[in-house]
């Protein structure tokens, strides 16, 4: 899906209803700062063990029900991090973040990227969390480091039988090592956790900034608790209604389009693009590199670099235009037999740590995706889709094979997270980027329509996510979150 980590951390997923025509919105309560007065914070905050005390970060753990149908039953801990407002005399309350995934660690990302939100941090306490099943919050782990190395090097496979065996072994590992939590990690429960966080923070409403999968999470929260929605921004929007095969197709085409734009930029902005004189020639260079690795995997130190690993590295670099120069260097070096750059990018994509362990990203991602839908296309159907996409997406068609993974998942899915309707909330700002490869632009107006209380803000540009790319976008988002000024309908930057 919209596997994403905030770009700053990397550098160092037409309804009817009322129209949003005023700052106060419609169908909800007003947006004046006075309405955001915080009550008592009941969380036991303490100095974070993993961040510098001089940075001012605080951490806490909130106990929530594993199963909300049994509120007095087993509890799990939700890990949180906070950076207090730097202008407390004008504090508006708390601003909760989700940076994407599903499966990205909000604790780690906010600790690394808080400076990107310094304008908002003047008047808001910046707060983020690891959703249930992620890292510090009862994180799902399915395979150990060496097993994951082998899995990532071989998946996706062009053979239906091999692919079925690979994803079945992966799913069995998840059931064996995390079966207790797998039935409860879906987005509906994560949104309930956000409501518990709001209450524990003492906020009368939830102010929220979600990226990528975080837009889905925010939309589900707004559907469940519309009257508790404060100022909410959903950037790099996901359309929860799409099928698994449609999602895979849209993303394969989206990354191909981003790759074509990258090659065009290489040819246009460099005296001599090392990958080829023009985009078609450069595309053939990359296809040959991938084909060669498919026949004979390369080595980077003691590690094997396969076609799938190289493709993952290319995918990672397309999330932001800032990493395009790194991609050119990595591909050019790969042509010469040096695969370290592609491997480093692939490790970043997979959440692989220098010590060979993995974050929970690649484990919690399928767990949430499969929990959030009853859609279960077979591996054979996904393989067929990949074959049909080969001409349109010669680099990324094979990634569509992953759409069959839920067919062997040990836990049945539920469609509640796909039904979005925030009627009764105040205005929600949905942001889309026209050439976003991971959450293609057409998903943004679709999500806005499903919410029924949203206004769409558009960035004409490249990359996954708009905030931080454009002063126009940043000013519009900041003005809304800080002053309650809703962007005019149809605003484009």
Secondary structure, DSSP 8 states (H G I E B T S, - for coil): ------HHHHH-----S----STT-SSS----GGGG------S--EE-TTS-GGGTEEEEEEEEESSGGGTTS-EEEEEEEEE--S-GGG--EEEEEE--TTT--HHHHHHHHGGGGHHHHTTEEEEEE--TTBTTBT----S-HHHHHHHHHH-S-SSHHHHHHHHHHHHHHHHHHHHHHHTT-SHHHHHHHHHHHHHHHT-SSEEEEEETHHHHHHHHHHHH-GGGEEEEEEES---TTS-HHHHHHHHHHHHHHHHHHHHHHHHHHSSS-TT-SSHHHHHHHHHHHHHHHHHS-EEETTEEE-HHHHHHHHHHHTT-GGGHHHHHHHHHHHHTT--HHHHHHHHHHHTB-TTS-B-SHHHHHHHHHHHT------HHHHHHHHHHTTTT-TTTGGGGGGGGGGGG-SS---SGGG----TTS--EEEEEEEE-SSS-THHHHHHHHHHSSEEEEEEEEESS-STTT-HHHHHHHHHHHHH-----TT-B-
